[in-house]
Amino acid sequence: MTGSATRPRRPGAGGSLSLLLGEAGNPDGSRAACDSGGPGRHAIAQYGPRRLWDEAEAACRW
């Protein structure tokens, strides 16, 4: 798996934060975003043919 991630920002008020994933070297490639609204509240969006969030989850489980 190749890709890049932005550095997570410090949690905002209520513990919210965002994480963006993208294919390294491919500005038109797949993207994924996770927005957290606090403990246990997450919204995931994936765009493009690669499911980058799914790949990241699988790598963490490995």
C-alpha positions in Angstrom: 0.0 0.0 0.0 1.4 3.4 -0.9 -0.2 6.6 0.2 0.1 9.6 2.4 -1.8 11.0 5.3 -2.0 14.5 6.7 -0.9 14.9 10.3 -3.9 14.8 12.6 -4.6 18.1 14.2 -5.1 18.5 17.9 -8.6 17.6 18.9 -10.9 20.6 18.8 -13.7 21.4 21.3 -15.4 18.2 22.3 -12.5 16.0 21.0 -13.3 16.4 17.3 -10.6 15.9 14.6 -10.2 15.0 10.9 -7.8 12.7 9.1 -7.3 12.8 5.3 -5.7 10.0 3.3 -4.6 10.2 -0.4 -2.4 8.4 -2.9 1.2 9.7 -2.8 2.3 11.0 -6.2 -1.2 10.9 -7.7 -3.1 14.1 -7.1 -6.1 12.8 -9.0 -6.0 9.4 -7.1 -8.3 8.0 -4.5 -9.0 9.8 -1.2 -10.5 9.0 2.1 -11.5 11.2 5.0 -12.5 10.4 8.6 -14.2 13.1 10.7 -14.6 12.4 14.4 -17.2 14.2 16.4 -15.9 12.9 19.7 -15.6 9.5 21.3 -17.3 6.8 19.3 -18.7 9.2 16.6 -16.9 8.9 13.2 -17.9 9.6 9.6 -15.9 8.0 6.9 -16.0 9.0 3.2 -14.0 7.3 0.4 -13.6 8.4 -3.2 -12.0 6.7 -6.2 -11.4 3.1 -7.1 -9.1 2.3 -4.1 -10.8 2.1 -0.7 -8.0 3.8 1.2 -9.7 3.7 4.6 -10.4 0.0 4.2 -6.7 -0.5 3.3 -5.6 1.5 6.4 -7.9 -0.5 8.7 -6.6 -3.8 7.3 -3.0 -2.7 7.7 -3.6 -1.8 11.4 -5.2 -5.2 12.0 -2.3 -7.0 10.4 
